[in-house]
Amino acid sequence: MEMYLYHYYEKSQGPFKSLSDLNMQEAEQIQNLIRKEGTLFASNRSENYIQIRFELEALARRLFIKKGGKPVNKSPHYMTLGACPWIKTWYVSGEEIKINVNEFEPKTISFTYGDLFPTMRFDDDKSYRKMIYTLEEIEEIIEIYGLPQEWNEDGAKGPERYIEVQIWDHKPLTKYENNILN
C-alpha cells in the first residue's frame, strides 16, 4: 500500500523546526514564549512539557533501537502517517508537507499509534500503549485498528487522533526545508 507522511507547521516559521533540537534550557525559553503569546495550540502545554518530551523521546529512541532501528539523530522530527487536517488547525497559518514513506530508510523511522505523549503515558488496556513500531509492524497495526484520523476524527473516542511518525534521520527532510524557504 502506498503511504504518505505529513508534516504540519506554522507558515511564518517554516517546516521541521523542533524544540528537541535545542538543549533543555533553550527549549524551555522558546516554549515559555509560545505559552506567553498564546496564539498556537502549543501555548496550552503544561509547565513540565519540555522535560516530559525529552524523557519520552529518549524512551522512544531506546525502544526503537531494541527493535533494530538505526536512529541517526538524538531526537526525532514528527510527522503523521496519512493526512490529519485537525493538526493544521493548531497554527495561525498552518501549512503541510506530504512525503512518500519510500523516501526514508525504514530503519530510521518509528511509529506510535497516536501521539507519543498519550501513547506512552496512558495506562489502559489498549495493546498499542507504550509501544514503538517499525514500518512493517505499523502496517499490521493499521490492519487491526485502522487509522485513528478515520475512526476518531473529533477525538471523542480517546486521545488517538493520528499515527505519529518519528523521523530519526533529518537528512531526507532538508530538501523540503530548502524548497519551502526558496
TIVEXLO-65301 format. One record per residue (C-alpha): x, y, z; residue in one letter; residue number from 1. Coordinates in steps of 0.5 Angstrom, whole numbers, padded with zeros to 4 digits. Example, Ala and Ser with C-alpha at 12.3 -4.5 7.8 and 13.67 -1.06 7.14 Angstrom:
// TIVEXLO-65301
> c1|c2|c3|migu|kero
> 0025|-0009|0016|A|1
> 0027|-0002|0014|S|2
This chain:
// TIVEXLO-65301
> c1|c2|c3|migu|kero
> 0000|0000|0000|M|1
> 0002|0007|-0002|E|2
> 0004|0011|0005|M|3
> 0005|0018|0006|Y|4
> 0007|0022|0011|L|5
> 0005|0029|0013|Y|6
> 0008|0035|0017|H|7
> 0004|0041|0019|Y|8
> 0008|0047|0021|Y|9
> 0007|0055|0022|E|10
> 0008|0058|0015|K|11
> 0012|0064|0018|S|12
> 0017|0059|0022|Q|13
> 0018|0054|0016|G|14
> 0018|0047|0017|P|15
> 0022|0042|0021|F|16
> 0023|0047|0027|K|17
> 0024|0043|0033|S|18
> 0025|0044|0041|L|19
> 0028|0038|0041|S|20
> 0034|0040|0037|D|21
> 0035|0045|0043|L|22
> 0038|0044|0050|N|23
> 0033|0044|0055|M|24
> 0034|0051|0058|Q|25
> 0033|0054|0051|E|26
> 0027|0049|0049|A|27
> 0024|0052|0056|E|28
> 0025|0059|0054|Q|29
> 0022|0058|0047|I|30
> 0016|0054|0050|Q|31
> 0015|0060|0055|N|32
> 0015|0065|0049|L|33
> 0010|0061|0046|I|34
> 0006|0060|0052|R|35
> 0006|0068|0053|K|36
> 0004|0069|0046|E|37
> -0002|0065|0047|G|38
> -0004|0064|0039|T|39
> -0002|0057|0038|L|40
> -0004|0050|0040|F|41
> 0003|0049|0043|A|42
> 0001|0055|0048|S|43
> -0003|0050|0052|N|44
> 0003|0046|0054|R|45
> 0004|0044|0061|S|46
> 0010|0047|0065|E|47
> 0014|0041|0065|N|48
> 0012|0039|0058|Y|49
> 0020|0040|0056|I|50
> 0022|0035|0061|Q|51
> 0017|0030|0059|I|52
> 0018|0031|0052|R|53
> 0026|0030|0053|F|54
> 0024|0024|0057|E|55
> 0019|0021|0052|L|56
> 0024|0022|0046|E|57
> 0030|0018|0050|A|58
> 0025|0012|0051|L|59
> 0022|0012|0044|A|60
> 0029|0012|0042|R|61
> 0031|0006|0046|R|62
> 0025|0002|0045|L|63
> 0027|0003|0037|F|64
> 0034|0001|0038|I|65
> 0032|-0005|0041|K|66
> 0027|-0007|0035|K|67
> 0033|-0006|0030|G|68
> 0032|0002|0029|G|69
> 0038|0006|0027|K|70
> 0037|0013|0029|P|71
> 0042|0018|0026|V|72
> 0040|0024|0031|N|73
> 0039|0024|0038|K|74
> 0032|0027|0037|S|75
> 0026|0026|0032|P|76
> 0022|0030|0028|H|77
> 0015|0029|0028|Y|78
> 0010|0027|0022|M|79
> 0004|0023|0021|T|80
> 0002|0017|0017|L|81
> -0004|0020|0013|G|82
> -0007|0027|0013|A|83
> -0009|0029|0019|C|84
> -0013|0036|0018|P|85
> -0014|0037|0025|W|86
> -0007|0039|0027|I|87
> -0007|0044|0021|K|88
> -0012|0048|0026|T|89
> -0006|0048|0031|W|90
> -0003|0054|0027|Y|91
> -0005|0061|0026|V|92
> -0003|0060|0018|S|93
> -0002|0052|0018|G|94
> 0002|0049|0012|E|95
> 0003|0042|0011|E|96
> 0008|0038|0007|I|97
> 0007|0031|0004|K|98
> 0012|0026|0003|I|99
> 0012|0019|0001|N|100
> 0015|0014|0006|V|101
> 0019|0011|0001|N|102
> 0024|0017|0001|E|103
> 0026|0015|0008|F|104
> 0030|0009|0010|E|105
> 0026|0004|0014|P|106
> 0031|0003|0020|K|107
> 0031|0011|0021|T|108
> 0023|0012|0022|I|109
> 0019|0009|0028|S|110
> 0011|0010|0030|F|111
> 0007|0011|0035|T|112
> -0001|0009|0035|Y|113
> -0003|0016|0037|G|114
> 0001|0022|0039|D|115
> 0008|0020|0043|L|116
> 0005|0023|0050|F|117
> -0001|0020|0051|P|118
> 0001|0013|0048|T|119
> 0007|0013|0053|M|120
> 0003|0016|0059|R|121
> -0004|0013|0059|F|122
> -0005|0007|0063|D|123
> -0011|0003|0060|D|124
> -0012|-0004|0057|D|125
> -0010|-0002|0049|K|126
> -0005|-0006|0047|S|127
> -0001|-0001|0043|Y|128
> 0000|0003|0049|R|129
> 0008|0004|0051|K|130
> 0010|0001|0044|M|131
> 0014|0004|0039|I|132
> 0013|0000|0032|Y|133
> 0017|-0001|0026|T|134
> 0014|0001|0019|L|135
> 0013|-0007|0018|E|136
> 0009|-0007|0025|E|137
> 0005|-0001|0024|I|138
> 0002|-0004|0017|E|139
> 0000|-0010|0022|E|140
> -0003|-0005|0027|I|141
> -0007|-0001|0022|I|142
> -0010|-0008|0019|E|143
> -0012|-0009|0026|I|144
> -0014|-0002|0029|Y|145
> -0015|0003|0022|G|146
> -0013|0010|0022|L|147
> -0015|0014|0028|P|148
> -0016|0020|0024|Q|149
> -0021|0016|0021|E|150
> -0025|0013|0027|W|151
> -0023|0018|0032|N|152
> -0023|0025|0028|E|153
> -0026|0029|0033|D|154
> -0022|0026|0039|G|155
> -0029|0024|0042|A|156
> -0026|0016|0043|K|157
> -0020|0018|0046|G|158
> -0013|0021|0045|P|159
> -0011|0017|0039|E|160
> -0012|0022|0033|R|161
> -0007|0020|0028|Y|162
> -0001|0015|0028|I|163
> 0005|0019|0030|E|164
> 0012|0018|0026|V|165
> 0018|0020|0029|Q|166
> 0024|0021|0024|I|167
> 0030|0020|0027|W|168
> 0035|0022|0021|D|169
> 0034|0029|0019|H|170
> 0038|0029|0012|K|171
> 0032|0027|0008|P|172
> 0028|0033|0010|L|173
> 0033|0038|0008|T|174
> 0031|0038|0001|K|175
> 0024|0040|0004|Y|176
> 0026|0046|0008|E|177
> 0030|0049|0003|N|178
> 0025|0048|-0003|N|179
> 0020|0052|0002|I|180
> 0025|0057|0004|L|181
> 0027|0059|-0003|N|182
